[in-house]
Every structure is written in C-alpha cells, then in structure tokens.
Amino acid sequence: MFSVPSNAWQGLRPCTPGRLPVVTARRTHSPKGSFMTAEAPPPKARGGRPKGDPSAVRLHRVNARLSSLELAALTAKAGQMSMTPAQWLREAALSRRLPSPPVPAINREQYVELARLAANLNQLARAANEGRAVTVNDGLMERLTAEVKRLRLGLLGTGGSDDC
C-alpha cells in the first residue's frame, strides 16, 4: 500500500477559490546523503541527430530480388566506392545514362529502306569522285546526304532534327 509521510504536506499553501495550490521548494535529505529539491528539474534537451530537410527524407522503398552472385557483385562494387549497396544503387540509377530504348519495328523497316537509298546515293557520289559522268548537282548531293543522315538518326531516336 502507498503511504504519504506526514511532512509531505508542509510545503503547500492554503488554496483560495479558483486557484491551484502552489508548491514551494523544500530541500529534503535523501537516504544516500545528497540533497534534492521537491521541484522537478527543467526538462533535459533531447539529444541525438538534428532533424534534416523534410523534402530530403526518404519515405519510399523499391525492392529488387538478386541472386547470390548479383548480391556479391553489388556488395563488392559498393565496397570499392566505400558505400553501402543501397547508396551505390541509388547513385548508379540516378546519375548514369540509361541505354536507348529499342527501335520500334516500323522504324526499323524505314531505316532499312533509307539505308538502301543512302547506299545508292553513296554510289553516285563515288562515281562522281572517280570522274565518271553523273548528272547531279554537288549542292544537291550534299543536302541529300545530310537529309538522309538526319532521318536515320531521327528514326533511331537519337535526335537529328538540327544536329547535322
């Protein structure tokens, strides 16, 4: 059972209506020989790492299954860079350029047709360079070559609209 010592109420003042009782600080002697006050000490500041930028907090998780060999390779690569595997994956995924997407089948067909036309154009240019008689304007030949190159690059998805 809980008992209250008789001297515990000594620090209380009488209460007036509408007011709470006020506790006065009173020093008591603890069993270990040190003095303590009846008031609670001020709250201690919380320790630990300070909070960072809320927009930089990582809330989402992406899971990937790896084989034992893949995990070993990932761990080795991360270790070489003094990173954790998660840090290494994040850096590799967000900072490296991905391979270009596959070329659609219709673009491949058009690409093959353009390659044939470019081969014919190349044969005409070669004949002109060898001194054989070709009836194509030189300026027109250069523009056609540039246009074929631009179209081929456009079909591959690597740009080419203004690159030539």
Contacts in CASP RR format, 6 or more apart in sequence:
PFRMAT RR
TARGET T0000
AUTHOR 0000-0000-0000
METHOD contacts of the structure
MODEL  1
MFSVPSNAWQGLRPCTPGRLPVVTARRTHSPKGSFMTAEAPPPKARGGRP
KGDPSAVRLHRVNARLSSLELAALTAKAGQMSMTPAQWLREAALSRRLPS
PPVPAINREQYVELARLAANLNQLARAANEGRAVTVNDGLMERLTAEVKR
LRLGLLGTGGSDDC
10 26 0 8 1.000
11 23 0 8 1.000
11 24 0 8 1.000
11 26 0 8 1.000
11 38 0 8 1.000
12 21 0 8 1.000
12 22 0 8 1.000
12 23 0 8 1.000
13 21 0 8 1.000
13 22 0 8 1.000
13 24 0 8 1.000
14 21 0 8 1.000
15 21 0 8 1.000
23 38 0 8 1.000
23 39 0 8 1.000
24 38 0 8 1.000
25 37 0 8 1.000
25 38 0 8 1.000
25 39 0 8 1.000
26 37 0 8 1.000
26 38 0 8 1.000
27 35 0 8 1.000
27 36 0 8 1.000
27 37 0 8 1.000
27 38 0 8 1.000
28 35 0 8 1.000
28 36 0 8 1.000
28 38 0 8 1.000
29 35 0 8 1.000
30 36 0 8 1.000
64 89 0 8 1.000
66 74 0 8 1.000
71 85 0 8 1.000
74 85 0 8 1.000
74 88 0 8 1.000
74 89 0 8 1.000
75 85 0 8 1.000
77 88 0 8 1.000
78 84 0 8 1.000
78 85 0 8 1.000
78 87 0 8 1.000
78 88 0 8 1.000
79 88 0 8 1.000
81 88 0 8 1.000
83 91 0 8 1.000
100 156 0 8 1.000
100 157 0 8 1.000
100 158 0 8 1.000
103 111 0 8 1.000
103 155 0 8 1.000
103 156 0 8 1.000
103 157 0 8 1.000
107 155 0 8 1.000
107 156 0 8 1.000
110 155 0 8 1.000
111 152 0 8 1.000
111 155 0 8 1.000
111 156 0 8 1.000
114 148 0 8 1.000
114 151 0 8 1.000
114 152 0 8 1.000
114 155 0 8 1.000
115 152 0 8 1.000
117 148 0 8 1.000
118 145 0 8 1.000
118 148 0 8 1.000
118 152 0 8 1.000
121 141 0 8 1.000
121 144 0 8 1.000
121 145 0 8 1.000
121 148 0 8 1.000
124 134 0 8 1.000
124 136 0 8 1.000
124 141 0 8 1.000
125 141 0 8 1.000
125 145 0 8 1.000
127 134 0 8 1.000
128 134 0 8 1.000
128 136 0 8 1.000
128 138 0 8 1.000
128 141 0 8 1.000
146 164 0 8 1.000
149 164 0 8 1.000
150 160 0 8 1.000
150 161 0 8 1.000
150 163 0 8 1.000
150 164 0 8 1.000
153 159 0 8 1.000
153 160 0 8 1.000
153 163 0 8 1.000
154 160 0 8 1.000
154 161 0 8 1.000
END
